[in-house]
Amino acid sequence: MEEALDLLVTGIGRLVTAEGTFPKGGKGMGMLKSIPKAAIAARARRVVAAGPEEEVLAAAGDRPVGRWLDAAGRLVTPGLIDAHTHLVHAGSREHELSLKLQGVSYLEILAAGGGIQRTVSDTRRAAEDDLYEKARRTLDVMMTMGTTTVEAKSGYGLEWETERKQLRVARELNRHHPMDVVSTFLGAHAVPGEYRDRPDDYVAQVAEEMVPAVAREHLAEFCDVFCEEGVFSVRQSRVILEAGRRWGLRPKVHADEMADTGGAELAAEVGAISADHLLHASEDGLRALAEGGVVAVLLPGTAFFLGETPAPARKMIDEFALPVALATDYNPGSSPTESLQLIMAMAAATMRMTPEEIVTAVTLNAACALGRGGETGTLEPGKWADFVLWEAENPAYLVYRFGVNHTHAVVKKGHVVAVNKKVVGSC
């Protein structure tokens, strides 16, 4: 007897997915496979078949089926992938809202000991169990909104024990929560107050002590730096990112968010997997990213919350054929939202991205920004069975009707983990 299927989903009104294992740029971002009257079969947590229902049923034959779902005409896409978050932290920063409304800038708040420094203080004091529980609840919210893979940065410790605590929490969540949690070390998120007058000493500590410790304890896959005016210079960022590469941590860069500092060029130079923010990246920087195969991770929620002009997505796509991903930048100071659906709507309204480009940006391209293009981000045989059943008929509706949760059911690795906006199971 042929092996049983774990899950069979029939009655899909339309299945929409990008294809392949590499990021799509330019016109390729708008080229999606759209299949009416579709079905998906999964076994051993992976997709066995995804396509026209009659073909999937023929391939399934007489195999026993563990769970059979009727999609009742709903839209199905791959699970959403949030490629840039600051998941593990303590506290919140709503008290800073009035300062921002009065015109005090993000960097001015940071220089006065607020911003990241406030969250650092809260996170240093927090117990590891409390950080775990707060982040677990956040993952549940994200999952009910259709997110199935998330990146988690450290960066609210700015000293080893707290950075380690954050990364340990992310690792445990990856082990025990249905969501896949991909860890990034961001010890260079800001210069801690105790090093304010000697930032190069802190850079040396990150590069020579923290990076090797992260690698030895297998706490992260990536090393990130906030390369920004008033934070870390290109020279300082290069020291840390090159140390990360030597220890097997692939580079990521917070680049050119507040000003053009050359962060995009640095990302290309060090072979970063992604460059994120990019609101003020120069044309030379964008060209370097495109030539270097770097994914541009854009964060429209952050620009919205800070009152900034969003990143030039159309220029990136149309002129430079850059592969663009989208992410929430979930964090307590500049983008306190768990909803990738909201980010999708913002990408259309503020950056003029099309619904098709947006689907690619939150699935395949986001997967590639995390080194997961071969495992998830599309609905193709061999990839994880991560997908969402939407209360919608097409991707445009997800973007058009904003501010609500469109999910009906969320499937992670072949297991139904959320139904009707509630967590119902685990992998």
Solvent accessible surface area in square Angstrom, and as a share of the most:
residue,aa,sasa,rsa
1,M,213,0.95
2,E,102,0.46
3,E,115,0.52
4,A,48,0.37
5,L,2,0.01
6,D,65,0.34
7,L,2,0.01
8,L,2,0.01
9,V,0,0.00
10,T,14,0.08
11,G,27,0.26
12,I,1,0.00
13,G,28,0.27
14,R,81,0.30
15,L,1,0.00
16,V,4,0.02
17,T,2,0.01
18,A,1,0.01
19,E,79,0.35
20,G,27,0.26
21,T,59,0.34
22,F,159,0.66
23,P,46,0.29
24,K,67,0.28
25,G,23,0.22
26,G,8,0.08
27,K,186,0.79
28,G,20,0.19
29,M,0,0.00
30,G,31,0.30
31,M,141,0.63
32,L,35,0.17
33,K,85,0.36
34,S,56,0.36
35,I,15,0.07
36,P,68,0.43
37,K,163,0.69
38,A,0,0.00
39,A,0,0.00
40,I,1,0.01
41,A,2,0.02
42,A,1,0.00
43,R,70,0.26
44,A,68,0.53
45,R,95,0.35
46,R,75,0.27
47,V,4,0.02
48,V,46,0.27
49,A,16,0.13
50,A,19,0.15
51,G,5,0.05
52,P,46,0.29
53,E,49,0.22
54,E,137,0.62
55,E,107,0.48
56,V,3,0.02
57,L,63,0.31
58,A,80,0.62
59,A,61,0.47
60,A,8,0.06
61,G,50,0.48
62,D,146,0.76
63,R,47,0.17
64,P,59,0.37
65,V,44,0.25
66,G,65,0.63
67,R,118,0.43
68,W,147,0.52
69,L,31,0.16
70,D,103,0.53
71,A,0,0.00
72,A,70,0.54
73,G,42,0.40
74,R,48,0.17
75,L,0,0.00
76,V,0,0.00
77,T,3,0.02
78,P,1,0.01
79,G,2,0.02
80,L,3,0.01
81,I,0,0.00
82,D,0,0.00
83,A,0,0.00
84,H,0,0.00
85,T,0,0.00
86,H,5,0.02
87,L,3,0.02
88,V,1,0.01
89,H,6,0.03
90,A,14,0.11
91,G,33,0.32
92,S,61,0.39
93,R,14,0.05
94,E,127,0.57
95,H,85,0.38
96,E,5,0.02
97,L,82,0.41
98,S,59,0.38
99,L,70,0.35
100,K,36,0.15
101,L,141,0.70
102,Q,134,0.60
103,G,61,0.59
104,V,49,0.28
105,S,50,0.32
106,Y,31,0.12
107,L,42,0.21
108,E,100,0.45
109,I,9,0.05
110,L,17,0.09
111,A,75,0.58
112,A,89,0.69
113,G,33,0.32
114,G,18,0.17
115,G,3,0.03
116,I,2,0.01
117,Q,30,0.13
118,R,101,0.37
119,T,2,0.01
120,V,5,0.03
121,S,43,0.28
122,D,20,0.10
123,T,0,0.00
124,R,81,0.30
125,R,176,0.64
126,A,20,0.16
127,A,54,0.42
128,E,53,0.24
129,D,114,0.59
130,D,91,0.47
131,L,2,0.01
132,Y,55,0.21
133,E,64,0.29
134,K,56,0.24
135,A,2,0.01
136,R,76,0.28
137,R,123,0.45
138,T,9,0.05
139,L,0,0.00
140,D,30,0.15
141,V,57,0.33
142,M,0,0.00
143,M,1,0.00
144,T,16,0.09
145,M,45,0.20
146,G,0,0.00
147,T,1,0.00
148,T,0,0.00
149,T,2,0.01
150,V,0,0.00
151,E,0,0.00
152,A,1,0.01
153,K,2,0.01
154,S,0,0.00
155,G,0,0.00
156,Y,3,0.01
157,G,0,0.00
158,L,1,0.01
159,E,49,0.22
160,W,57,0.20
161,E,107,0.48
162,T,6,0.03
163,E,0,0.00
164,R,69,0.25
165,K,30,0.13
166,Q,2,0.01
167,L,1,0.01
168,R,78,0.29
169,V,1,0.01
170,A,2,0.02
171,R,62,0.23
172,E,49,0.22
173,L,0,0.00
174,N,66,0.34
175,R,150,0.55
176,H,122,0.55
177,H,17,0.07
178,P,16,0.10
179,M,1,0.00
180,D,29,0.15
181,V,7,0.04
182,V,3,0.01
183,S,13,0.08
184,T,0,0.00
185,F,1,0.00
186,L,0,0.00
187,G,0,0.00
188,A,0,0.00
189,H,7,0.03
190,A,1,0.01
191,V,28,0.16
192,P,1,0.00
193,G,36,0.34
194,E,93,0.41
195,Y,34,0.13
196,R,143,0.52
197,D,139,0.72
198,R,119,0.44
199,P,45,0.28
200,D,68,0.35
201,D,67,0.35
202,Y,0,0.00
203,V,7,0.04
204,A,36,0.28
205,Q,47,0.21
206,V,0,0.00
207,A,6,0.05
208,E,123,0.55
209,E,107,0.48
210,M,2,0.01
211,V,0,0.00
212,P,10,0.06
213,A,14,0.11
214,V,0,0.00
215,A,16,0.12
216,R,150,0.55
217,E,57,0.26
218,H,151,0.67
219,L,4,0.02
220,A,15,0.11
221,E,75,0.33
222,F,6,0.03
223,C,0,0.00
224,D,1,0.00
225,V,0,0.00
226,F,3,0.01
227,C,0,0.00
228,E,3,0.02
229,E,107,0.48
230,G,76,0.73
231,V,14,0.08
232,F,1,0.00
233,S,52,0.33
234,V,35,0.20
235,R,134,0.49
236,Q,14,0.06
237,S,0,0.00
238,R,74,0.27
239,V,64,0.37
240,I,0,0.00
241,L,0,0.00
242,E,55,0.25
243,A,1,0.00
244,G,0,0.00
245,R,117,0.43
246,R,176,0.64
247,W,106,0.37
248,G,64,0.62
249,L,5,0.03
250,R,121,0.44
251,P,3,0.02
252,K,0,0.00
253,V,0,0.00
254,H,5,0.02
255,A,0,0.00
256,D,0,0.00
257,E,7,0.03
258,M,34,0.15
259,A,25,0.19
260,D,78,0.40
261,T,41,0.24
262,G,18,0.17
263,G,0,0.00
264,A,0,0.00
265,E,58,0.26
266,L,2,0.01
267,A,0,0.00
268,A,23,0.18
269,E,99,0.44
270,V,1,0.01
271,G,38,0.36
272,A,4,0.03
273,I,10,0.05
274,S,0,0.00
275,A,0,0.00
276,D,0,0.00
277,H,4,0.02
278,L,0,0.00
279,L,21,0.10
280,H,73,0.33
281,A,15,0.11
282,S,32,0.20
283,E,82,0.37
284,D,91,0.47
285,G,0,0.00
286,L,1,0.01
287,R,103,0.37
288,A,27,0.21
289,L,0,0.00
290,A,35,0.28
291,E,139,0.62
292,G,47,0.45
293,G,53,0.51
294,V,0,0.00
295,V,4,0.02
296,A,0,0.00
297,V,0,0.00
298,L,0,0.00
299,L,3,0.02
300,P,4,0.02
301,G,4,0.04
302,T,3,0.01
303,A,2,0.02
304,F,136,0.57
305,F,68,0.28
306,L,33,0.16
307,G,70,0.68
308,E,65,0.29
309,T,108,0.63
310,P,36,0.23
311,A,5,0.04
312,P,45,0.28
313,A,1,0.01
314,R,67,0.24
315,K,66,0.28
316,M,0,0.00
317,I,3,0.02
318,D,94,0.49
319,E,114,0.51
320,F,25,0.11
321,A,59,0.45
322,L,0,0.00
323,P,14,0.09
324,V,0,0.00
325,A,0,0.00
326,L,0,0.00
327,A,0,0.00
328,T,0,0.00
329,D,3,0.02
330,Y,16,0.06
331,N,9,0.05
332,P,13,0.08
333,G,1,0.01
334,S,7,0.05
335,S,2,0.01
336,P,72,0.45
337,T,24,0.14
338,E,45,0.20
339,S,15,0.10
340,L,0,0.00
341,Q,10,0.04
342,L,53,0.26
343,I,0,0.00
344,M,2,0.01
345,A,10,0.07
346,M,21,0.09
347,A,0,0.00
348,A,23,0.18
349,A,69,0.53
350,T,62,0.36
351,M,8,0.04
352,R,159,0.58
353,M,5,0.02
354,T,57,0.33
355,P,32,0.20
356,E,71,0.32
357,E,13,0.06
358,I,0,0.00
359,V,4,0.02
360,T,0,0.00
361,A,0,0.00
362,V,1,0.00
363,T,1,0.00
364,L,0,0.00
365,N,0,0.00
366,A,0,0.00
367,A,0,0.00
368,C,13,0.08
369,A,0,0.00
370,L,0,0.00
371,G,46,0.45
372,R,59,0.21
373,G,5,0.05
374,G,49,0.47
375,E,61,0.27
376,T,6,0.03
377,G,2,0.02
378,T,2,0.01
379,L,6,0.03
380,E,42,0.19
381,P,93,0.59
382,G,43,0.42
383,K,9,0.04
384,W,40,0.14
385,A,0,0.00
386,D,3,0.02
387,F,0,0.00
388,V,0,0.00
389,L,3,0.02
390,W,0,0.00
391,E,75,0.34
392,A,12,0.09
393,E,134,0.60
394,N,62,0.32
395,P,13,0.08
396,A,46,0.36
397,Y,73,0.28
398,L,5,0.03
399,V,13,0.08
400,Y,161,0.61
401,R,121,0.44
402,F,143,0.60
403,G,64,0.62
404,V,61,0.35
405,N,37,0.19
406,H,7,0.03
407,T,2,0.01
408,H,37,0.16
409,A,4,0.03
410,V,1,0.00
411,V,0,0.00
412,K,1,0.00
413,K,22,0.09
414,G,9,0.09
415,H,77,0.35
416,V,12,0.07
417,V,0,0.00
418,A,2,0.01
419,V,41,0.23
420,N,91,0.46
421,K,85,0.36
422,K,144,0.61
423,V,62,0.36
424,V,86,0.49
425,G,29,0.28
426,S,69,0.44
427,C,61,0.37
